[in-house]
C-alpha cells in the first residue's frame, strides 16, 4: 500500500508563494494518479491539481489554473504543488492523495497540511 506524507504548509501573505511536498512510499506508481485536494471552511473538498505518474498528464481546477503547478520526481518519489500569487480564498487544509488510474475516488490520503493566506 502507498503511504503519503505532506509538508510545506504555513502562513503566507496574499500574492506570495509556497511549495507543498508529498513523500510517496510504496511499490510501483506507474498506474497511479497523484492529486492535491483541499478542504476550506464552508466549502466542499475539491481537487485543485492532479498528475498521472507515468504520462505526466495534469489537471487544474479553474480557480488555481495559471497560479499553481503540480509536478513529480520519480527518482525521489515526491509530488510537489507550487503555489504562486496565493489569495485568501486559497486558505485550506491541503491533502496529498492517490488513486488508481480510472478509479472514481482517491483511496489513500496524507495527514494534511494547513495553508493560511492573509490579506
C-alpha positions in Angstrom: 0.0 0.0 0.0 1.1 3.5 -0.8 1.8 5.9 2.1 1.7 9.7 1.8 3.2 12.4 4.0 2.6 16.1 3.2 4.8 19.0 4.3 5.4 22.7 3.5 2.3 24.3 4.7 2.3 27.5 6.6 1.2 31.2 6.6 1.8 33.5 3.6 0.6 36.9 2.5 -1.6 37.3 -0.5 0.5 37.5 -3.6 3.2 35.3 -2.2 4.2 31.8 -3.0 4.5 28.5 -1.3 5.5 25.0 -2.2 3.9 21.9 -0.8 5.6 18.5 -0.9 4.3 15.0 -0.6 6.6 12.0 0.0 5.3 8.8 -1.5 6.2 5.3 -0.4 5.1 2.0 -1.8 5.6 -0.1 -4.8 5.3 0.8 -8.5 3.5 4.1 -9.1 3.0 3.5 -12.8 -0.7 3.3 -12.7 -1.3 6.0 -10.1 -2.9 9.4 -10.3 -1.5 11.8 -7.7 -3.7 14.6 -6.5 -3.7 17.7 -4.3 -7.0 18.3 -2.7 -8.1 21.0 -0.2 -10.8 21.5 2.3 -11.7 25.1 3.2 -14.2 26.2 5.9 -17.6 26.3 4.5 -16.6 24.6 1.2 -16.6 21.1 -0.2 -13.4 19.3 -0.6 -12.1 19.9 -4.0 -9.3 18.6 -6.3 -7.1 21.5 -7.1 -4.5 19.7 -9.1 -3.6 16.2 -10.3 -1.0 14.4 -12.3 -0.6 11.0 -13.8 2.6 9.5 -12.5 3.8 8.0 -15.8 2.3 10.2 -18.5 2.5 13.5 -16.6 -0.9 14.5 -17.8 -2.1 17.3 -15.5 -5.4 18.7 -14.3 -6.0 22.0 -12.6 -9.2 23.5 -11.1 -10.2 26.7 -12.8 -9.7 28.6 -9.5 -6.0 27.8 -9.5 -5.0 27.3 -13.1 -2.2 29.6 -14.1 -1.2 30.0 -10.4 -0.4 26.5 -9.2 1.8 23.9 -10.8 1.9 20.2 -9.9 4.9 18.1 -10.6 6.5 14.8 -9.5 10.0 13.4 -9.1 10.2 9.8 -10.0 13.6 9.2 -8.5 12.8 10.8 -5.2 9.2 9.6 -5.2 7.9 13.1 -4.4 5.0 15.2 -5.6 5.0 18.9 -5.4 2.5 21.7 -5.6 4.0 25.1 -6.4 1.6 27.8 -5.4 2.1 31.3 -6.8 0.1 34.5 -6.3 -1.8 32.9 -3.5 -5.1 34.5 -2.4 -7.1 34.4 0.8 -9.5 32.0 -0.8 -6.7 29.5 -1.1 -6.7 29.1 2.7 -7.4 25.4 3.4 -6.0 22.2 4.6 -4.2 20.6 1.7 -4.0 16.9 1.2 -1.9 14.7 -1.0 -3.8 11.7 -2.3 -3.5 8.9 -4.7 -5.9 6.8 -6.8 -5.5 4.1 -9.4 -5.9 5.3 -13.0 -9.5 5.1 -13.8 -10.8 5.0 -10.2 -13.5 7.4 -9.2 -12.1 8.3 -5.8 -8.8 8.9 -4.2 -8.2 5.9 -2.0 -5.1 6.9 0.1 -4.5 10.2 1.8 -1.8 12.0 3.7 -2.4 13.7 7.0 -2.9 17.2 5.5 -1.0 20.4 5.9 -2.6 23.8 6.7 -2.1 26.7 4.3 -3.2 30.1 5.5 -3.2 33.2 3.2 -3.6 36.6 4.8 -4.7 39.7 3.0 
